């Protein structure tokens, strides 16, 4: 028979698995509730609101209630952020297609600089939602600070990307796990990694006591 400590460990692991699966289902459901186009960004913000609390060690809250409240509260702002990100991403992708398909030498010289810009934008996206839910700041400051934090924390960014790639390969090997854990585990990895950067900022600015309502300009 299992002793009490083993039972507690098994129960805790089971609870974590159920919470991640439930959160992932919530994210899918609320994304569909917003007809995907208008639901994916507020649902993603709500997802990060939950995993941020988990990363901070907070467990005593109702997941569904907090998710729903965050979804309603951030619906317009998060969709505006999503629109900005989609426009920027669309412009970069269009430029990439144009440069790749153009044989003019002057245009070809912009190929590698454009790839660097795309890489910076892609990596900065990893910090967008963590900054959104962790700090009280304007939308344009979110984008600016995402780039700054990505550049200032190369080791954490590399660590984040490494764990994301590991998760990607696991989900690719076992695709049945994706609808249960894909989004929630990805968000947790990103938020957990970003939290190291936020703690470093907190120590530097001596604002650790304002962690729940910090400001980043």
TABEL-V836054 format. One record per residue. N is the residue number from 1. SS is DSSP state (~ for helix, > for strand, _ for the rest). PSI is psi in whole degrees, 0 to 359 (NA if undefined). Layout:
N|SS|PSI / N|SS|PSI
//
This chain:
1|_|150 / 2|_|139 / 3|_|175 / 4|~|322 / 5|~|321 / 6|~|321 / 7|~|318 / 8|~|319 / 9|~|318 / 10|~|319 / 11|~|318 / 12|~|317 / 13|~|317 / 14|~|321 / 15|~|318 / 16|~|315 / 17|~|314 / 18|~|320 / 19|~|317 / 20|~|319 / 21|~|317 / 22|~|317 / 23|~|321 / 24|~|320 / 25|~|320 / 26|~|316 / 27|~|316 / 28|~|314 / 29|~|316 / 30|~|331 / 31|~|316 / 32|~|326 / 33|~|325 / 34|_|20 / 35|_|35 / 36|_|301 / 37|_|316 / 38|_|359 / 39|_|334 / 40|~|322 / 41|~|313 / 42|~|328 / 43|~|323 / 44|~|320 / 45|~|315 / 46|~|321 / 47|~|315 / 48|~|330 / 49|~|317 / 50|~|309 / 51|~|332 / 52|~|316 / 53|~|320 / 54|~|316 / 55|~|324 / 56|_|0 / 57|_|11 / 58|_|129 / 59|_|341 / 60|_|71 / 61|_|159 / 62|_|116 / 63|~|312 / 64|~|315 / 65|~|314 / 66|~|321 / 67|~|312 / 68|~|316 / 69|~|319 / 70|~|320 / 71|~|314 / 72|~|314 / 73|~|320 / 74|_|11 / 75|~|307 / 76|~|313 / 77|~|317 / 78|~|325 / 79|~|327 / 80|~|318 / 81|~|316 / 82|~|319 / 83|~|317 / 84|~|316 / 85|~|318 / 86|~|319 / 87|~|312 / 88|~|314 / 89|~|320 / 90|~|319 / 91|~|315 / 92|~|319 / 93|~|320 / 94|~|317 / 95|~|320 / 96|~|314 / 97|~|321 / 98|~|313 / 99|~|318 / 100|~|328 / 101|_|4 / 102|_|131 / 103|_|2 / 104|_|128 / 105|~|321 / 106|~|322 / 107|~|321 / 108|~|332 / 109|_|340 / 110|_|358 / 111|~|306 / 112|~|320 / 113|~|322 / 114|~|320 / 115|~|322 / 116|~|318 / 117|~|318 / 118|~|319 / 119|~|318 / 120|~|316 / 121|~|316 / 122|~|315 / 123|~|324 / 124|~|331 / 125|~|332 / 126|~|335 / 127|~|353 / 128|~|306 / 129|~|322 / 130|~|317 / 131|~|319 / 132|~|314 / 133|~|345 / 134|~|329 / 135|>|154 / 136|>|103 / 137|_|163 / 138|_|161 / 139|~|313 / 140|~|330 / 141|~|329 / 142|~|314 / 143|~|316 / 144|~|313 / 145|~|334 / 146|~|317 / 147|~|316 / 148|~|315 / 149|~|323 / 150|~|317 / 151|~|322 / 152|~|340 / 153|_|64 / 154|~|322 / 155|~|318 / 156|~|322 / 157|~|317 / 158|~|318 / 159|~|317 / 160|~|312 / 161|~|321 / 162|~|312 / 163|~|325 / 164|~|319 / 165|~|321 / 166|~|314 / 167|~|318 / 168|~|315 / 169|~|325 / 170|~|314 / 171|~|332 / 172|~|324 / 173|~|325 / 174|_|76 / 175|~|339 / 176|~|342 / 177|~|340 / 178|~|310 / 179|~|347 / 180|~|328 / 181|~|353 / 182|~|301 / 183|~|318 / 184|~|317 / 185|~|321 / 186|~|314 / 187|~|321 / 188|~|317 / 189|~|314 / 190|~|315 / 191|~|319 / 192|~|317 / 193|~|316 / 194|~|330 / 195|~|328 / 196|~|320 / 197|~|317 / 198|~|323 / 199|~|322 / 200|~|320 / 201|~|318 / 202|~|318 / 203|~|323 / 204|~|321 / 205|~|359 / 206|_|43 / 207|_|31 / 208|~|331 / 209|~|356 / 210|~|28 / 211|~|326 / 212|~|348 / 213|~|41 / 214|>|165 / 215|>|142 / 216|_|120 / 217|_|NA
//
